[in-house]
């Protein structure tokens, strides 16, 4: 049986961590691509040598030449400028649009059948950029944000309740930014609705911390998070490569769904061998509908800027 092939674009903190997690889970041969000569190769060698401690059987390689990525089943795009203290995700739009556009031209040429998972910010706008540049069907283009934001929400809940993080299933919608929409009504701890375990004020505080989870880390480190974003991207890749039919939140194309009218935005989906196989439509109440609509409008304003740049 031929092993699957995963290309990770960008060998920085997020990319290298993504490659290491994917290799450790034996998802397939991993190729790191980076524009800096020797950088991806060095990271790949270091990751490969870790197999001598915690063994895995897949290969890990690094390259500058995009031909090394040819025929990849999944491409995870982490390349782009990262946030620094005082910056919003939106501040990155102009420069990262050009980076993602350049990357996606190579993806379309070398990996025409690949599923594309975008990690760089501003996330929803970069997914739109990837879709426009590659011309791939919408089910093969998606963004990592929901997997990350749900993980942050779950961790904060587990910390507050003193329970296992693995018992928490969170749902978030909307753009990957300050106006994301965590849904406590649809978030459960071992099947128990969060609203049965916490009062409204505690839940509101956790939602606020989740919305600001990225900048909290930026302010502590001076640069963006990478362990949790990498884990979120790998979880999505694994769902696709193993046809797991996993239900999770991610940035996916919505048209009639939720009345979005055509945009890549965070929603709960089913991920399997066909990529985004289904958008799950929840019965939102009026407050949730309003918050989601406002977040969608923010995403659309950003994608309008992308249309001007491309």
C-alpha positions in Angstrom: 0.0 0.0 0.0 1.4 3.4 -1.0 1.9 5.7 1.9 0.2 9.1 1.9 2.2 12.2 1.3 1.8 15.4 3.3 3.5 18.7 2.4 3.9 21.3 5.1 4.7 24.8 3.6 6.9 26.8 5.9 9.5 25.3 8.3 9.1 27.8 11.1 7.6 27.1 14.5 4.1 26.1 13.2 5.4 24.2 10.2 8.1 22.2 12.0 5.7 21.4 14.8 3.1 20.3 12.3 5.6 18.1 10.5 6.7 16.5 13.8 3.2 15.7 15.0 2.2 14.3 11.6 5.3 12.1 11.5 4.8 10.9 15.1 1.3 9.8 14.2 2.6 8.0 11.0 0.1 9.8 8.8 2.4 9.5 5.8 5.6 10.8 4.3 6.1 14.4 5.3 7.8 17.0 3.1 8.8 20.4 4.6 9.1 23.2 2.0 10.7 26.5 2.8 12.3 29.3 0.8 15.4 29.5 3.0 18.1 27.1 1.7 18.9 24.3 4.2 16.3 25.4 6.7 13.6 22.8 5.9 16.2 20.1 5.4 17.7 20.8 8.8 14.3 20.7 10.6 13.4 17.5 8.7 16.7 15.9 9.8 16.1 16.8 13.4 12.6 15.5 13.3 13.8 12.3 11.6 16.4 11.7 14.3 13.7 11.9 17.0 12.3 8.6 15.6 15.3 7.0 17.4 13.5 7.9 20.6 9.8 7.6 19.8 9.7 5.5 16.6 7.7 6.3 13.5 8.0 4.7 10.1 7.2 7.5 7.7 9.9 9.6 6.0 10.5 13.3 6.7 12.4 15.4 4.2 13.0 19.1 3.6 13.4 21.1 0.4 13.4 24.4 -1.3 12.3 23.0 -4.7 8.6 22.6 -5.0 9.0 19.4 -7.1 9.6 17.6 -3.8 5.9 18.2 -3.0 4.7 16.7 -6.2 1.6 14.5 -5.8 0.9 15.4 -2.2 -2.4 14.2 -0.8 -2.6 17.1 1.7 -0.8 20.4 1.8 -0.8 22.4 5.0 0.1 26.1 4.5 1.8 27.7 7.6 4.0 30.2 5.7 3.4 33.9 6.3 4.2 36.6 8.7 3.2 35.9 12.3 1.6 38.4 14.7 3.6 40.4 17.2 2.4 42.3 20.3 0.0 45.1 19.3 -1.0 43.5 16.0 -4.3 42.1 15.0 -4.7 39.2 12.6 -6.1 41.7 10.1 -2.9 43.6 10.1 -1.2 40.8 8.2 -3.6 40.7 5.3 -1.6 42.5 2.5 1.7 40.7 3.0 0.3 37.3 3.7 -2.0 37.5 0.7 1.0 37.7 -1.6 2.8 34.9 0.2 -0.2 32.5 0.1 -0.9 33.4 -3.5 2.7 32.5 -4.5 2.5 29.2 -2.5 -0.9 28.2 -4.0 0.4 28.7 -7.5 3.0 26.0 -6.8 0.3 23.8 -5.1 -1.9 24.0 -8.1 1.0 23.0 -10.4 2.6 20.3 -8.3 -0.3 18.9 -6.2 -3.4 19.3 -8.3 -5.4 16.7 -6.4 -4.4 17.8 -2.9 -6.6 18.9 0.0 -5.4 22.3 1.3 -5.4 23.2 5.0 -4.5 26.9 5.6 -3.1 27.9 9.0 -1.7 31.4 8.5 -3.6 34.6 9.3 -5.9 36.3 8.8 -7.2 32.8 8.5 -10.5 33.1 6.7 -9.2 35.6 4.2 -6.2 33.4 3.5 -8.4 30.4 2.9 -10.3 32.5 0.3 -7.0 33.5 -1.2 -6.0 29.8 -1.5 -9.3 29.0 -3.1 -9.1 31.8 -5.7 -5.5 31.0 -6.6 -5.7 27.2 -6.9 -9.2 27.0 -8.4 -9.7 23.8 -6.4 -13.2 22.7 -5.5 -14.4 24.2 -2.2 -14.5 20.9 -0.4 -10.7 20.6 -0.8 -9.9 24.0 0.7 -10.3 24.7 4.4 -8.9 26.6 7.3 -7.6 25.3 10.7 -9.1 28.0 12.9 -12.1 26.1 14.4 -10.0 23.2 15.4 -7.7 25.5 17.3 -10.4 27.7 18.8 -12.4 24.7 20.0 -9.2 23.3 21.6 -8.6 26.5 23.5 -12.2 26.7 24.6 -12.1 23.1 25.8 -8.8 23.6 27.7 -10.1 26.7 29.5 -13.3 24.8 30.4 -11.4 21.8 31.7 -9.1 24.1 33.7 -12.2 25.9 35.3 -14.1 22.7 36.1 -11.1 20.5 37.0 -12.1 17.8 34.5 -10.4 16.0 31.6 -10.0 18.1 28.5 -10.7 15.0 26.4 -14.3 14.9 27.8 -15.1 18.3 26.4 -16.6 18.8 22.9 -16.8 22.5 22.0 -18.4 24.2 19.1 -17.3 27.6 17.7 -18.4 29.4 14.6 -17.6 32.6 12.7 -14.3 34.2 11.7 -11.0 33.4 13.4 -10.8 36.7 15.3 -12.1 38.7 18.2 -15.7 38.2 16.9 -15.6 34.4 16.8 -18.8 32.8 18.2 -18.3 30.1 20.8 -21.6 28.3 21.4 -22.0 27.2 25.0 -25.4 25.6 24.3 -23.7 23.2 21.9 -20.6 22.6 24.1 -20.7 19.6 26.4 -18.7 17.9 29.1 -19.1 14.1 28.7 -22.5 14.9 27.1 -23.6 17.3 29.8 -24.3 20.8 28.4 -21.9 23.4 29.6 -24.8 25.6 30.6 -25.7 23.0 33.2 -22.3 23.1 34.8 -21.4 26.9 34.8 -23.3 30.1 35.4 -23.5 32.7 32.6 -20.8 35.0 34.0 -18.2 32.2 34.2 -19.1 31.1 30.6 -18.8 34.7 29.4 -15.4 35.0 30.9 -14.2 31.8 29.2 -15.6 32.9 25.9 -13.7 36.2 26.2 -10.5 34.4 27.0 -11.0 32.1 24.0 -11.5 35.0 21.7 -8.3 36.5 23.0 -6.4 33.2 23.3 -4.1 34.0 20.4 -3.0 37.5 21.6 -2.6 36.2 25.2 0.2 33.9 23.9 1.6 36.6 21.6 1.9 39.0 24.6 3.6 36.3 26.7 6.0 35.0 24.0 6.4 38.0 21.7 5.3 35.8 18.8 2.4 33.6 17.8 1.3 30.2 19.2 2.4 27.1 17.4 1.9 23.9 19.4 -1.9 24.1 19.4 -2.3 25.4 15.8 -0.1 22.6 14.6 -2.1 20.0 16.5 -5.3 21.4 15.0 -4.0 21.2 11.5 -2.8 17.6 11.9 -6.1 16.6 13.4 -7.8 17.9 10.2 -5.3 16.1 8.0 -5.8 12.9 9.9 -9.5 13.0 9.5 -9.1 13.4 5.7 -6.3 10.9 5.2 -8.0 8.2 7.3 -11.6 9.0 6.2 -12.6 9.4 9.9 -15.8 11.3 9.2 -14.8 13.6 12.1 -17.1 16.3 13.3 -15.2 19.5 14.1 -15.3 23.2 13.5 -13.2 24.6 10.7 -13.2 27.3 8.1 -15.3 26.0 5.2 -17.2 27.4 2.2 -20.8 28.3 3.0 -23.3 29.6 0.5 -26.9 28.7 1.4 -25.8 27.2 4.7 -26.7 29.6 7.5 -27.6 32.1 4.8 -23.9 33.1 4.5 -24.2 33.8 0.8 -20.7 32.7 -0.3 -17.8 32.9 2.1 -15.2 30.8 3.9 -16.1 30.9 7.6 -16.0 28.8 10.7 -18.8 26.2 11.0 -19.1 22.6 12.3 -18.4 20.2 9.5 -17.8 16.5 8.7 -14.2 15.8 7.5 -13.5 12.7 5.6 -11.8 11.4 2.4 -13.7 13.9 0.3 -12.5 16.8 2.5 -15.4 18.9 3.8 -18.1 16.4 3.2 -20.9 18.3 5.0 -21.6 21.5 6.8 -23.7 20.8 9.9 -26.4 23.4 10.3 -27.3 24.1 13.9 -30.6 25.7 15.0 -29.2 29.0 16.3 -31.1 31.3 18.6 -31.5 35.0 17.7 -28.5 36.1 19.7 -26.3 33.4 18.1 -27.6 34.3 14.6 -26.8 38.0 15.2 -23.3 37.3 16.5 -22.6 34.9 13.6 -23.9 37.3 11.0 -21.7 40.1 12.4 -18.6 37.8 12.2 -19.5 36.8 8.7 -19.7 40.4 7.6 -16.2 41.0 9.1 -14.9 38.1 7.0 -16.5 39.4 3.9 -14.9 42.9 4.4 -11.5 41.2 4.6 -12.2 39.1 1.5 -13.2 42.3 -0.4 -9.7 43.5 0.4 -8.3 40.3 -1.0 -10.2 40.9 -4.3 -8.4 44.2 -4.6 -5.0 42.7 -4.0 -5.3 39.7 -6.3 
